[in-house]
Amino acid sequence: MSLEQLNEQDILDGLFETAANLPEEAVFIGRLGLRITLRGLTSSKVDSIRERCTIRKTTKGQVTEKIDSELFNAALIKEATASLEVVKKLEDGGEQSVKLSGWGDDRLISRLKLSGGEEAVRRMLLAGELDAVGDKVLELSGFGVDIDDVKN
């Protein structure tokens, strides 16, 4: 049995390739027949979204910050969506689908008279779905990883 020997450059190339390929996972919202392929986000992208969704209020010289969680989850979902399709199950067990270009697809926006993709996410998903899919995006982005997972 011969073991392939990797040189230093091959090992580093593998590291950079892995870092560039963000994890993806498909979720299915049965109520809507919607298959969403989500991609993990970088820390800078999550920080940027968090900053945009933070409401600052000054009261008696004290600044308080609060994240609008609905807007935060909607922005995460919109940004992390790699593909979006509406799936209709057929009687013969097969399925037929329509691929959308994302949450900002003109067919969604114009039909529902929305301002953009984030509003489409907020309008179409129920509160619990919004939280669950937002949590999935954060999970794919590396949040909630245990130290034991990192060690292995």
N, C-alpha and C positions, 0 to 999 in steps of 0.2 A: 504494500500500500504506500503510494508516494504522497507525501504532503506537499502541497503547493506552498512555495516560499514567496511571501510578499515583501516587497521592499518598502522602505519608509514612505515613499511617495504614494504607493498604492494604498497604504493604510490611511494616510492623510486625505487622499482623494475620496475614499469611502466615507470618512468623517464629514467632509464638506458636502458630498452628495446627499447623505442622510439628513444633514442640517437644512439643506435646500428643499428637500421633499417633505412638506408638511403632512401630517397624518390626515386621512380622510375617512369618513364613515357615513353611510346612508341611514337616514331615519325615515320612517313612514308614519304619516298622520292619517290614520284610517278614516276619521270623520270627514276629512276633505279629499281623501284619495290622493294625497300629496307626498311624493317622494323627494326628499331634500338630501343632497349630498353635501355634507359639511366638511370644511377644511379647518385645521387648527390655525390659530393666528399667532403672530409674533408678539412678544411682550410690548414692543413699541406701539403696535397697532391696538392692542387691548388698552394700553395706557392712554392713547390718543382718544379712543372711544369713551373711556371712563372720564377723562377731562371734559369732553364735550357734553357729557350727560350729568355733570356735577353742578348743582345749584348752590351758589354761595349767597349767604344772607348775613348782613351786618346788623346786629342789635346791641345797642349800648357799648359800642366799641369792640364787641366780640364777634368774630367771624365764624359762622357755622357752615358746614358743608354737608350736603345730602345728595346722594346719587338717585336720580330718577330711574328706578329699577326697570320699569316698563320700557322706557326709551333706551336704556343701556342694553337690555336683552334684545330689543328689536334691532338696534344698530349692530350688535354682535352677530345676530343671525343673518342680517342682510350682508354684512361684510364677509362672513364665513361660508356663505352659500356658493358652492362650486357649480352645482347644477340643480335644476328645479324642474320637476315634471308632474303633470296631473295624470294619474293612472286610473283607468276604468277597467274593472274586472268583467270579463265576458262569461257568458253562460257555459261555454265549452271549457272553462278553466283557464283560458289564456287571458291576456290583458292587452289593452290598447292604451297608448299614452300620447300626450302632447308635451313636447319639451318647451320650456319657457326660457327666456334669456336671463332670468333672475327675477328678483322681487320687483324690479323697476320695469319689467316687460310692459310694453304699450298695451297689450291685451288686458292686463290686470289694471293698470293705472287708469286707462281711459274708461273702461267699463264701470269701475267703482268710483270714478272721479276723485282720484287721490293725487297728492302732491309728489309722491315718490315711493321708493322701495321700503323705507322704514315704516311709512304709514301703512303700506300694504301688509307688512308683517303684523303690525299692531291690529289692523282691522280683521285680518283673516284668522289669526290664531287666538284661541281662548287664553285666559290668564295663566292657567296651569300649563298649557302647551308652550306658551311663551317662556315660562320659567324652565320647563324641562328641556326644551331645545337650547335655550341660553346656557343651561348647565352643561349640556353635551358639548357645546362649542368650547366652554372653559376647560372641560375635561380633555378634549382633543388638543387644547392649547397648553396642556401640561399642568393645569391647576388641579390640586387634590392628589398629586403624586406623592406616595409615601416614600420616606427615605429608603426603606427596604427595596422599593421598586427601583430607585436610583442606584443603589448598591449592586443590584443584580443586573 
